[in-house]
Amino acid sequence: MKKELSFALNYALNKGFQIHPDAFKILDEITDVKQLEKIIKEIVKEKTRQKKFQINQNDLETYLGIKDDPSLLNEIKILSDPTSKVTSGEGVKGYNALFSSRFNKLKRIVSDRPESKMIKAISVVKTTKLENDVYVCGLLTTRNAERNITKLVLEDPSGSFEGIIFDEELQKTAGTLLIDQFVMARVASAKNSGLMIKDLILPDIPDQKINKSESEVYAVFLSDLHIGSKYFMEDELIEFVTWISSPDPVARKVRFVLIGGDIVDGVGIYPNQNKELVCQTIEEQLQKAEDLLDKIPKNVKIIIMPGNHDPGRRALPQPAIPQKYNSGLWERENIEMVGNPALISLNGVKVLMFHGQSIDDIVKTTPGLSYDRPTDVMKNLLRARHLSPVYGSSTPIAPEVEDLLVIEDIPDIFHVGHVHKAQLDMYKGILLVNSGSWQKQTPFQASVGMVPNPGLAIIVNLKTFQVFHENYSSNSNNVLQS
C-alpha cells in the first residue's frame, strides 16, 4: 500500500470509520497526495454528519463525479421567455400598444395598495375642483427642476398633466425617477389653480420571504464571456470549467451555470472591431463557445441568454440566439437557450436574468448612479418594476404589442451583466448579482477610465443563499464588490 494512501486510511480509521474493500482500488488510483487527503477528510466529515461510519465504493464514485448524486436535484423550469412571444407591432400603433400594455400591467401591480381605490383618471382631475387629495397614476414624460420647485408631467390613457413639487425631500425622490417609468402621485389643488404633487409612490417590490432549494446545490453566475475577442480570458475560463469537473466539495454540488449574455464578442458591433477579434465570424465564435461549454459535466444545466454583442435581434426584448448560427448549442440536452429577459426556476428558486443594456440609459440620466456600482441601478429597476423604462435613448426597444419588460413576478435572485463589474447586494430579500465579465480591459474601456474586475465566478448555494466566489484572474487584488 502506498505511504500516502496508508496515511489517509489511518485518518479515517482513527475517526472510527471502516473502509469497504471496493473503495481501496479507487483510492489507490489517486496520485495527488493533497487531493487524496482532502477527499478522505471531506467524506469523513459528511458521513459523520449522517452518522454512517463506513466509506464504500458508492461514496467515492459520487464524490469524484464518476456517479451522479441522486440527492442533488437539478430541476429547471422556464417561467418566462420572450422568444416565442415576440410579435412586434408597426409604427405608432405598435408603440401605442406597447405603452398601453406597460401602463395597464403596472397599474394592476399597484392595485393592491390601499391608495389605489382613490385613483382618478388624469382627465377627471384636470377638469374637477379638488376638495380633497386624490391619486393619479401615469408614465413620467417630463421632469424639470427650476429654482426651488420640480415639475413633473404624467400621462395616462385619458391625457396628461403637469404637477409641481415644493417639498425638498420629495424633490429628491423625483430626481431619481426615470423618464417613461410608472408612478402614482397624490395630488391636491395648488393656490395658483394648478396641481401640486404631495407624494410619489412607485410600484416597487414588497418585502418577501425567498424561495429556497430543498436540495443543497449550487448555481454559478457568469456573463460577458466575449468569446472571439483577443481580450477573452480563455485560459481562465478553462481553469474554471476544469474546477467544475473536479472533486472539490463545492464543485461537485454545482448543478446550474447561468450565462447572462454576451457569450461571444460578435461581429460589426463597433468600428474596427475586426482588429480585436481572433474569431472573425459569428459561427466560429459560437463553435468555440460550444467546445468550451462541452467540457462542463452533463449533469450541470447551462442557461444561455443573449446580450447586445450576440447574434440576433438587438432590440429588447431579445429572442434567444438564433439556432441557425449554431445548432449544436440548441441540441445539447443540458443547455437551455432563452431570450432576454427570462425568468427561470432552479429547484424552485426564481432567477430573473437580464443582460442589462438599460443600465447605460439610467446611469446617464440619474444623479448619483455609476457603472462602478451596478447593483444600485438594479435596485432602481426593481423599484420601477421595469427592466428598461427609458425609451428613445441608447437602448433599442421594439414596439411589442405586450410589454415583456415589466417585472410582474418577483424573483429570489436578480442576475444582470453588461457593465463588466462583479458586485453583490440585497434588496428587500432579493439577492442582486452582477456577474462581471471574462474579458480583460479593452482599449475602449481604458480610454474612458473603465476598470473591469473580470474572471470572477460567483457561486450561490440555493439552499442557504450563501455566496462564494472564485477569482481566476491573475490579479490577486481582483475583488467581488458588495
SULMO-V689962 format. One record per helix or strand of 3 or more residues. SS is the DSSP state (H for helix, E for strand). FROM is the first residue (numbers start at 1). LEN is the number of residues. If there is no record, write none. Layout:
ss=SS from=FROM len=LEN
ss=SS from=FROM len=LEN
This chain:
ss=H from=3 len=12
ss=H from=21 len=8
ss=H from=33 len=18
ss=H from=57 len=7
ss=E from=76 len=6
ss=H from=82 len=3
ss=H from=91 len=20
ss=H from=114 len=5
ss=H from=122 len=6
ss=E from=134 len=13
ss=E from=149 len=8
ss=E from=159 len=7
ss=H from=168 len=8
ss=E from=182 len=8
ss=E from=195 len=7
ss=E from=218 len=5
ss=H from=234 len=11
ss=H from=251 len=3
ss=E from=254 len=7
ss=H from=273 len=4
ss=H from=282 len=12
ss=E from=301 len=5
ss=H from=323 len=3
ss=H from=327 len=5
ss=E from=335 len=4
ss=E from=342 len=5
ss=E from=349 len=6
ss=H from=359 len=7
ss=H from=371 len=14
ss=E from=413 len=4
ss=E from=422 len=6
ss=E from=430 len=6
ss=H from=443 len=5
ss=E from=456 len=6
ss=E from=467 len=5
